[in-house]
Amino acid sequence: MGYSAFRIFREGIAGNKGWKPVWRDAAPKSRYDTVIIGGGGHGLATAYYLAKEFGVTDVAVLEKGWLGSGNVGRNTTIIRSNYLLPGNQPFYEFSMKLWENLEQELNYNAMVSQRSVLNLFHSDSQRDAFARRANAMLMSGADAELLDVKELRRLCPWLNYDNARFPIQGGLIQKRGGTARHDAVAWGYARGADRLGVDVIQNCEVTGIDIENGICTGVQTNRGPILANKVAMCAAGSSGRVAALAGMRLPIESHVLQAFVSEGLKPVLPGVITFGAGHFYVSQSDKGGLVFGGDIDGYNSYAQRGNLPTVEDVCEGGMAVMPMIGRARLLRMWGGVVDMSMDGSPFIDRTHIDGLYLNAGWCYGGFKATPASGYCYAHLLATDRPHEVAKEYRIDRFLRGAPIDEKGQGAQPNLH
Ligand SMILES: Cc1cc2nc3c(=O)[nH]c(=O)nc-3n(C[C@H](O)[C@H](O)[C@H](O)COP(=O)(O)OP(=O)(O)OC[C@H]3O[C@@H](n4cnc5c(N)ncnc54)[C@H](O)[C@@H]3O)c2cc1C
């Protein structure tokens, strides 16, 4: 079923009785060409691009819960391509370009809103670092501008410019950055993949990965065994547990990241704003709520809920940069499990087991990567070669001494 303004009008006058389910409730078959473990944004996008770009339609996406139950439905929805390192920047810019055409391509309203992402800086050295990053962005074809305090005061008069400890000196703005409706991205890709013949199977947990003579032959699930030529792991925060089913130990730790939403306010924030002297990022949803977050809780966990000290820390960051946030009531908060890699960068790679592939390590920045991750993973699965913009995301980069440490924190997953 195609969506259009005319369709909404027609359904409206006909009592909205003609809408069809957005995807089929497929039952697992005994064999597929490709089985994708995890029906988050990345798994669904992979299935969609496999079918659309590479003609591989004999595909199943196996999701242990419901679509959107993982991080794709829990994140703070920020999309951007303001990276510095050559291993990252072209990939995220490729993703940004896919975002820009996503809704037309999927015929689905994912509420992609390029309302800008503004990174504030608070010292001379930070300004220099941001200028360097802006140049890297421009060189990969992305957009970037440095704003001075005068321009910022016009844009956001309510920021705390004269904070004695962290006075705001300016900002790096990417006007093409912004937000997208997180779960609608999952639903849009699910619908797109389903329309191309992919089986999207919910409540189907992978409990084992079958390996014979070094070759992956399929998976065991709570709904029976499934044979497959290729098995693609795509389980984000559960990557370590899924890889363990194949006897693999990943350079990844799972951590909790929390998100927060305030009561609805009149429009006040022009776009996404990040505090440069602490970890705090905020945007405003179309319903008016301030959507914000900060650091991970900082210890290993698979629990989808966080702790009060981090709530306090995030709110302190908010108060330091925009004191008016203290007048808003906190409405909701939740946690998600993020797959923090040793250098803060992801993996899209084959494994040492033939037919078994890995997509993981997205830390707390994988939502913006969803389109490119799906595209590049599909490219790898279909051709057995890495896509040009994802060729640095190999798992052997630590052995080669080529980590992609965007933050320069070293092998410290909880600091990336
Ligand atoms: C609070 C929070 C805020 C964030 N904010 C941002 C942001 O603003 N911008 C940004 O770019 N990124 C952000 N992220 C990160 C981003 O959400 C993730 O990196 C990204 O969603 C991970 O990919 P995914 O969508 O495929 O993951 P998920 O949606 O978690 O998908 C993985 C799926 O695998 C399933 N699964 C696990 N084990 C099995 C199994 N054995 N069998 C079958 N299925 C299984 C899970 O149920 C899950 O649905 C945030 C994350 C959190 C938690």
The ligand as an SDF file (V2000), in Angstrom:
LIG
                    3D

 53 58  0  0  0  0  0  0  0  0999 V2000
   19.5620    6.4200   25.0440 C   0  0  0  0  0  0  0  0  0  0  0  0
   20.2620    6.3270   23.7220 C   0  0  0  0  0  0  0  0  0  0  0  0
   20.4590    7.4800   22.9740 C   0  0  0  0  0  0  0  0  0  0  0  0
   21.0950    7.4120   21.7340 C   0  0  0  0  0  0  0  0  0  0  0  0
   21.1800    8.5610   20.9850 N   0  0  0  0  0  0  0  0  0  0  0  0
   21.6900    8.5010   19.7260 C   0  0  0  0  0  0  0  0  0  0  0  0
   21.6720    9.6610   18.9010 C   0  0  0  0  0  0  0  0  0  0  0  0
   21.1560   10.7220   19.2700 O   0  0  0  0  0  0  0  0  0  0  0  0
   22.2290    9.5660   17.6630 N   0  0  0  0  0  0  0  0  0  0  0  0
   22.8020    8.4230   17.2200 C   0  0  0  0  0  0  0  0  0  0  0  0
   23.3230    8.4260   16.1080 O   0  0  0  0  0  0  0  0  0  0  0  0
   22.7970    7.2880   17.9670 N   0  0  0  0  0  0  0  0  0  0  0  0
   22.2440    7.2960   19.2090 C   0  0  0  0  0  0  0  0  0  0  0  0
   22.2010    6.1550   19.9860 N   0  0  0  0  0  0  0  0  0  0  0  0
   22.8050    4.9070   19.4760 C   0  0  0  0  0  0  0  0  0  0  0  0
   21.8980    4.1640   18.5010 C   0  0  0  0  0  0  0  0  0  0  0  0
   20.5770    4.1280   18.9860 O   0  0  0  0  0  0  0  0  0  0  0  0
   22.4420    2.7470   18.2940 C   0  0  0  0  0  0  0  0  0  0  0  0
   23.8250    2.7920   17.9990 O   0  0  0  0  0  0  0  0  0  0  0  0
   21.7550    2.0230   17.1450 C   0  0  0  0  0  0  0  0  0  0  0  0
   20.3500    2.1410   17.2430 O   0  0  0  0  0  0  0  0  0  0  0  0
   22.1700    0.5590   17.1590 C   0  0  0  0  0  0  0  0  0  0  0  0
   21.7270   -0.1440   16.0180 O   0  0  0  0  0  0  0  0  0  0  0  0
   20.2950   -0.8610   15.9050 P   0  0  0  0  0  0  0  0  0  0  0  0
   19.2650    0.1660   15.6280 O   0  0  0  0  0  0  0  0  0  0  0  0
   20.3980   -1.9200   14.9140 O   0  0  0  0  0  0  0  0  0  0  0  0
   20.1310   -1.4590   17.3750 O   0  0  0  0  0  0  0  0  0  0  0  0
   18.8970   -2.1270   18.0860 P   0  0  0  0  0  0  0  0  0  0  0  0
   17.6320   -1.4070   17.8320 O   0  0  0  0  0  0  0  0  0  0  0  0
   19.2840   -2.3140   19.5210 O   0  0  0  0  0  0  0  0  0  0  0  0
   18.8090   -3.5230   17.3440 O   0  0  0  0  0  0  0  0  0  0  0  0
   19.4120   -4.7270   17.7390 C   0  0  0  0  0  0  0  0  0  0  0  0
   18.3100   -5.7500   17.8500 C   0  0  0  0  0  0  0  0  0  0  0  0
   18.8610   -7.0480   18.0110 O   0  0  0  0  0  0  0  0  0  0  0  0
   17.9230   -7.7830   18.7460 C   0  0  0  0  0  0  0  0  0  0  0  0
   18.5640   -8.9930   19.2690 N   0  0  0  0  0  0  0  0  0  0  0  0
   19.5240   -9.0690   20.2260 C   0  0  0  0  0  0  0  0  0  0  0  0
   19.8490  -10.3510   20.4400 N   0  0  0  0  0  0  0  0  0  0  0  0
   19.0880  -11.0950   19.5980 C   0  0  0  0  0  0  0  0  0  0  0  0
   18.9640  -12.4880   19.3780 C   0  0  0  0  0  0  0  0  0  0  0  0
   19.7040  -13.3900   20.0620 N   0  0  0  0  0  0  0  0  0  0  0  0
   18.0750  -12.9220   18.4450 N   0  0  0  0  0  0  0  0  0  0  0  0
   17.3250  -12.0380   17.7310 C   0  0  0  0  0  0  0  0  0  0  0  0
   17.3960  -10.7010   17.9330 N   0  0  0  0  0  0  0  0  0  0  0  0
   18.2740  -10.2460   18.8450 C   0  0  0  0  0  0  0  0  0  0  0  0
   17.4800   -6.8180   19.8290 C   0  0  0  0  0  0  0  0  0  0  0  0
   16.2470   -7.1980   20.4070 O   0  0  0  0  0  0  0  0  0  0  0  0
   17.3950   -5.5170   19.0500 C   0  0  0  0  0  0  0  0  0  0  0  0
   16.0870   -5.2300   18.6180 O   0  0  0  0  0  0  0  0  0  0  0  0
   21.5820    6.1740   21.2490 C   0  0  0  0  0  0  0  0  0  0  0  0
   21.3960    5.0150   21.9990 C   0  0  0  0  0  0  0  0  0  0  0  0
   20.7210    5.0760   23.2170 C   0  0  0  0  0  0  0  0  0  0  0  0
   20.5050    3.8180   24.0150 C   0  0  0  0  0  0  0  0  0  0  0  0
  1  2  1  0
  2  3  1  0
  2 52  2  0
  3  4  2  0
  4  5  1  0
  4 50  1  0
  5  6  2  0
  6  7  1  0
  6 13  1  0
  7  8  2  0
  7  9  1  0
  9 10  1  0
 10 11  2  0
 10 12  1  0
 12 13  2  0
 13 14  1  0
 14 15  1  0
 14 50  1  0
 15 16  1  0
 16 17  1  0
 16 18  1  0
 18 19  1  0
 18 20  1  0
 20 21  1  0
 20 22  1  0
 22 23  1  0
 23 24  1  0
 24 25  2  0
 24 26  1  0
 24 27  1  0
 27 28  1  0
 28 29  2  0
 28 30  1  0
 28 31  1  0
 31 32  1  0
 32 33  1  0
 33 34  1  0
 33 48  1  0
 34 35  1  0
 35 36  1  0
 35 46  1  0
 36 37  1  0
 36 45  1  0
 37 38  2  0
 38 39  1  0
 39 40  1  0
 39 45  2  0
 40 41  1  0
 40 42  2  0
 42 43  1  0
 43 44  2  0
 44 45  1  0
 46 47  1  0
 46 48  1  0
 48 49  1  0
 50 51  2  0
 51 52  1  0
 52 53  1  0
M  END
$$$$
